């Protein structure tokens, strides 16, 4: 009986570990893309009178850190980024690592206040990810570019919202990186061209 109890406890622990790994990024412990997509679908389905804000966060100069100091230093930087993003979380928010140096942040707010709330969170993220990394040849100043998309104002479904957030992040990179940008920041002609671009 004692052996059976031990075996059951080990099986339960293995199952819990498997469930955790299915929904979490191994390095940072943040929710992974799979878990984040599930949360995003839930947010979109239950938004009610609220709107949904999706922020794509892409690190600036992460490749420089990897190339100069190696992947261990890159991993250490990603752990620091994950901790900084957790510190920005408010009740009901969600942050995830989508892969590589790309993260996503999800929030809800009343529609009248959604754009302002998303912008404020975007700037908090930008400020928290100004990370100097020392190298033998000087300092690499890591930052981030944040692309914001809102539902239902910018998109009506999950895939369109993801595409719009990607478009905004891409446009921010093209404008010189280290900035927070959303559709209302872009001139109509530029926006028309951008929205024809296939998402990454």
Secondary structure as the mmCIF struct_conf table of DSSP 4:
data_model
#
loop_
_struct_conf.conf_type_id
_struct_conf.id
_struct_conf.beg_label_comp_id
_struct_conf.beg_label_asym_id
_struct_conf.beg_label_seq_id
_struct_conf.end_label_comp_id
_struct_conf.end_label_asym_id
_struct_conf.end_label_seq_id
HELX_RH_AL_P HELX_RH_AL_P1 UNK A 2 UNK A 23
STRN STRN1 UNK A 24 UNK A 24
TURN_TY1_P TURN_TY1_P1 UNK A 26 UNK A 28
BEND BEND1 UNK A 30 UNK A 30
STRN STRN2 UNK A 31 UNK A 31
HELX_RH_AL_P HELX_RH_AL_P2 UNK A 33 UNK A 45
TURN_TY1_P TURN_TY1_P2 UNK A 46 UNK A 46
TURN_TY1_P TURN_TY1_P3 UNK A 48 UNK A 49
STRN STRN3 UNK A 50 UNK A 60
BEND BEND2 UNK A 61 UNK A 61
HELX_RH_AL_P HELX_RH_AL_P3 UNK A 62 UNK A 69
HELX_RH_AL_P HELX_RH_AL_P4 UNK A 71 UNK A 88
TURN_TY1_P TURN_TY1_P4 UNK A 91 UNK A 92
STRN STRN4 UNK A 94 UNK A 99
TURN_TY1_P TURN_TY1_P5 UNK A 100 UNK A 101
STRN STRN5 UNK A 102 UNK A 110
HELX_RH_AL_P HELX_RH_AL_P5 UNK A 111 UNK A 128
TURN_TY1_P TURN_TY1_P6 UNK A 129 UNK A 129
STRN STRN6 UNK A 131 UNK A 135
TURN_TY1_P TURN_TY1_P7 UNK A 136 UNK A 137
STRN STRN7 UNK A 138 UNK A 151
TURN_TY1_P TURN_TY1_P8 UNK A 152 UNK A 154
STRN STRN8 UNK A 155 UNK A 155
BEND BEND3 UNK A 156 UNK A 157
HELX_RH_AL_P HELX_RH_AL_P6 UNK A 158 UNK A 174
TURN_TY1_P TURN_TY1_P9 UNK A 175 UNK A 176
BEND BEND4 UNK A 177 UNK A 178
STRN STRN9 UNK A 180 UNK A 182
HELX_RH_3T_P HELX_RH_3T_P1 UNK A 183 UNK A 185
BEND BEND5 UNK A 186 UNK A 186
HELX_RH_AL_P HELX_RH_AL_P7 UNK A 188 UNK A 194
TURN_TY1_P TURN_TY1_P10 UNK A 195 UNK A 196
BEND BEND6 UNK A 197 UNK A 197
HELX_LH_PP_P HELX_LH_PP_P1 UNK A 198 UNK A 199
#
